[in-house]
Amino acid sequence: MDYHFSWDGNSSLLKVDVFYTTEAKDTTSFIYRAHDVANQLNIFRIVKNIQTEKGDSVSIDSGKRKITIWHKTTGPKKLHYEINGALISPAKHNNANEQFRPQLVPGSFYSLSFNLFMQVDTNIYKEISYTWDRWPVGIGYFSSASPESKPGATVNVKADQMMKIYMVMDKKLIVNTYNVHHVPYYAISTGRDSLNDIQADLKPFFSTFFPAITDFWQDYGGKDYFISVLPFLNIAPKNYTGYGLIDGFSMRYTGPYDLDKKEVIAHETSHKWIGNKLEIKQKGMEYMWFEEGFNDYIDTYILAKTKMISPTEFIDYINDKNLKPHYKSPVGTAPADSIEKHFWVNHDYEKLPYQRGFIYAFYFDNQIRLASGGKKTIRNFLLALLKHRSESKGIDLTVDDFIATASKFLPKQQVTNEIDKYLMRGDLLDFHQIKLISAYEIKYEDNIPVLYLKQSADLPKILSW
């Protein structure tokens, strides 16, 4: 199955031709898997001018996002459709509109793959290809499936990887290449941003953060990786949003580059491990405390270890982004199985698994350090869990696997009880009764635990391995 794209560089329309073959006078169904966000509930307001071979007929099911073609003859076929990538107003919806919708404005094109490709109701296509038949002369181009390719090149992708592609064109595109443990990494930005020097802001990630987190996980394999940090096209107040793919991360933003944006980039790129290679199987969001909270602790840990954030910023992040809001939250003690119902409509519930998991990960790290006399840390636990996952031959991790691995470092019954009490039922950790390593001290102020780092403590050394 071959995709051919065409764009004149000025209009908001991307023309797509899909070439495929049918071996029977039957039907072929194409399903558009775009996210149910950004007002894309009726995707065929955006995907238009659907045409097929003469003699074949087409039916459209908006509810299922499905195009079904009834073939009169067998052999080579072509499906044509056009994607309207015009900007959506108002700008207050930029996070969804510009991250999850394709954009085509004069001199700039951006899309995630689920906005470009359709899935087929047959498994006969093990591989797809894509190429550009028409594109603006001299425009910058990056495609994550083949980072060094030009638009006119034909790129082949395994069918099960087609929904993980990122693609951008921009007349002011900037792409810098780095080498991280012999793996190419790409930094993508645009000269349209006159406020920030994003390439300079991103450089420490490639020189410091990525080498360190790769060392943390002892994971030196894998293919190339990218970070794309592009400004919103709609003018809006300071804001940002990110979306992680397995082999990269896309961020959209407005306003100055700051600590919040740095932390978001670290968090989302850290999902390459927790959230991707390590994920606890769940029915809803009941174990999201691991995927989000543990991940957030580890990425902040690496930022502090590499001195990309100061010890003060590390402590402030724990206090201001986790302890204080969690212990003051009106839903801070809500059970884990209630999160999914409210996650998308209530900001407090949205933050709950992040904060609850982060706080427990910090506590958990301290307890492993104390139990081992400082010889082991949360890193040893995570490496053991990753080893278990790699030996399980594709079987999903369960919370029992988490407990069994943790029991190598702490008493099994202790971990079992704590997961049930603090992470599932939602009780708050009582730091009056909890011992931490000597570098830390917690005091309660207005019934809120506040963490302090002792003046003599060398935080990067404490967080080293």
Secondary structure in CASP SS format (residue, H / E / C, confidence):
PFRMAT SS
TARGET T0000
AUTHOR 0000-0000-0000
METHOD secondary structure of the structure
MODEL  1
M C 1.00
D E 1.00
Y E 1.00
H E 1.00
F E 1.00
S E 1.00
W C 1.00
D C 1.00
G C 1.00
N C 1.00
S C 1.00
S C 1.00
L E 1.00
L E 1.00
K E 1.00
V E 1.00
D E 1.00
V E 1.00
F E 1.00
Y E 1.00
T E 1.00
T E 1.00
E C 1.00
A C 1.00
K C 1.00
D C 1.00
T E 1.00
T E 1.00
S E 1.00
F E 1.00
I E 1.00
Y E 1.00
R C 1.00
A C 1.00
H C 1.00
D C 1.00
V C 1.00
A C 1.00
N C 1.00
Q C 1.00
L C 1.00
N C 1.00
I H 1.00
F H 1.00
R H 1.00
I C 1.00
V E 1.00
K E 1.00
N E 1.00
I E 1.00
Q E 1.00
T C 1.00
E C 1.00
K C 1.00
G C 1.00
D C 1.00
S E 1.00
V E 1.00
S E 1.00
I E 1.00
D E 1.00
S C 1.00
G C 1.00
K C 1.00
R C 1.00
K E 1.00
I E 1.00
T E 1.00
I E 1.00
W E 1.00
H C 1.00
K C 1.00
T C 1.00
T C 1.00
G E 1.00
P E 1.00
K E 1.00
K E 1.00
L E 1.00
H E 1.00
Y E 1.00
E E 1.00
I E 1.00
N E 1.00
G C 1.00
A C 1.00
L C 1.00
I C 1.00
S C 1.00
P C 1.00
A H 1.00
K H 1.00
H H 1.00
N H 1.00
N H 1.00
A H 1.00
N H 1.00
E H 1.00
Q H 1.00
F H 1.00
R C 1.00
P C 1.00
Q E 1.00
L E 1.00
V E 1.00
P C 1.00
G C 1.00
S E 1.00
F E 1.00
Y E 1.00
S E 1.00
L E 1.00
S H 1.00
F H 1.00
N H 1.00
L C 1.00
F C 1.00
M E 1.00
Q E 1.00
V E 1.00
D C 1.00
T C 1.00
N C 1.00
I C 1.00
Y C 1.00
K C 1.00
E E 1.00
I E 1.00
S E 1.00
Y E 1.00
T E 1.00
W E 1.00
D E 1.00
R E 1.00
W C 1.00
P C 1.00
V C 1.00
G C 1.00
I C 1.00
G E 1.00
Y E 1.00
F E 1.00
S E 1.00
S C 1.00
A C 1.00
S C 1.00
P C 1.00
E C 1.00
S C 1.00
K C 1.00
P C 1.00
G C 1.00
A C 1.00
T C 1.00
V E 1.00
N E 1.00
V E 1.00
K E 1.00
A H 1.00
D H 1.00
Q H 1.00
M H 1.00
M H 1.00
K H 1.00
I C 1.00
Y E 1.00
M E 1.00
V E 1.00
M E 1.00
D E 1.00
K C 1.00
K C 1.00
L E 1.00
I E 1.00
V E 1.00
N E 1.00
T E 1.00
Y E 1.00
N E 1.00
V E 1.00
H C 1.00
H C 1.00
V E 1.00
P E 1.00
Y E 1.00
Y E 1.00
A E 1.00
I E 1.00
S E 1.00
T E 1.00
G C 1.00
R C 1.00
D C 1.00
S C 1.00
L C 1.00
N C 1.00
D C 1.00
I H 1.00
Q H 1.00
A H 1.00
D H 1.00
L H 1.00
K H 1.00
P H 1.00
F H 1.00
F H 1.00
S H 1.00
T H 1.00
F H 1.00
F H 1.00
P H 1.00
A H 1.00
I H 1.00
T H 1.00
D H 1.00
F H 1.00
W H 1.00
Q C 1.00
D C 1.00
Y C 1.00
G C 1.00
G C 1.00
K C 1.00
D C 1.00
Y E 1.00
F E 1.00
I E 1.00
S E 1.00
V E 1.00
L E 1.00
P E 1.00
F C 1.00
L C 1.00
N C 1.00
I C 1.00
A C 1.00
P C 1.00
K C 1.00
N E 1.00
Y E 1.00
T E 1.00
G E 1.00
Y E 1.00
G E 1.00
L E 1.00
I C 1.00
D C 1.00
G E 1.00
F E 1.00
S E 1.00
M E 1.00
R E 1.00
Y E 1.00
T E 1.00
G C 1.00
P C 1.00
Y C 1.00
D C 1.00
L H 1.00
D H 1.00
K H 1.00
K H 1.00
E H 1.00
V H 1.00
I H 1.00
A H 1.00
H H 1.00
E H 1.00
T H 1.00
S H 1.00
H C 1.00
K C 1.00
W C 1.00
I E 1.00
G C 1.00
N C 1.00
K C 1.00
L E 1.00
E C 1.00
I E 1.00
K C 1.00
Q C 1.00
K C 1.00
G C 1.00
M C 1.00
E C 1.00
Y C 1.00
M H 1.00
W H 1.00
F H 1.00
E H 1.00
E H 1.00
G H 1.00
F H 1.00
N H 1.00
D H 1.00
Y H 1.00
I H 1.00
D H 1.00
T H 1.00
Y H 1.00
I H 1.00
L H 1.00
A H 1.00
K H 1.00
T C 1.00
K C 1.00
M C 1.00
I C 1.00
S C 1.00
P H 1.00
T H 1.00
E H 1.00
F H 1.00
I H 1.00
D H 1.00
Y H 1.00
I H 1.00
N H 1.00
D H 1.00
K H 1.00
N H 1.00
L H 1.00
K H 1.00
P H 1.00
H H 1.00
Y H 1.00
K H 1.00
S C 1.00
P C 1.00
V C 1.00
G C 1.00
T C 1.00
A C 1.00
P C 1.00
A H 1.00
D H 1.00
S H 1.00
I H 1.00
E H 1.00
K H 1.00
H H 1.00
F C 1.00
W C 1.00
V C 1.00
N C 1.00
H H 1.00
D H 1.00
Y H 1.00
E H 1.00
K H 1.00
L H 1.00
P H 1.00
Y H 1.00
Q H 1.00
R H 1.00
G H 1.00
F H 1.00
I H 1.00
Y H 1.00
A H 1.00
F H 1.00
Y H 1.00
F H 1.00
D H 1.00
N H 1.00
Q H 1.00
I H 1.00
R H 1.00
L H 1.00
A H 1.00
S C 1.00
G C 1.00
G C 1.00
K C 1.00
K C 1.00
T C 1.00
I H 1.00
R H 1.00
N H 1.00
F H 1.00
L H 1.00
L H 1.00
A H 1.00
L H 1.00
L H 1.00
K H 1.00
H H 1.00
R H 1.00
S H 1.00
E H 1.00
S C 1.00
K C 1.00
G C 1.00
I C 1.00
D C 1.00
L E 1.00
T C 1.00
V H 1.00
D H 1.00
D H 1.00
F H 1.00
I H 1.00
A H 1.00
T H 1.00
A H 1.00
S C 1.00
K C 1.00
F C 1.00
L C 1.00
P C 1.00
K H 1.00
Q H 1.00
Q H 1.00
V H 1.00
T H 1.00
N H 1.00
E H 1.00
I H 1.00
D H 1.00
K H 1.00
Y H 1.00
L H 1.00
M H 1.00
R C 1.00
G C 1.00
D C 1.00
L C 1.00
L C 1.00
D C 1.00
F C 1.00
H C 1.00
Q C 1.00
I C 1.00
K C 1.00
L C 1.00
I C 1.00
S C 1.00
A C 1.00
Y E 1.00
E E 1.00
I E 1.00
K E 1.00
Y E 1.00
E E 1.00
D C 1.00
N C 1.00
I E 1.00
P E 1.00
V E 1.00
L E 1.00
Y E 1.00
L E 1.00
K C 1.00
Q C 1.00
S C 1.00
A C 1.00
D C 1.00
L H 1.00
P H 1.00
K H 1.00
I H 1.00
L C 1.00
S C 1.00
W C 1.00
END
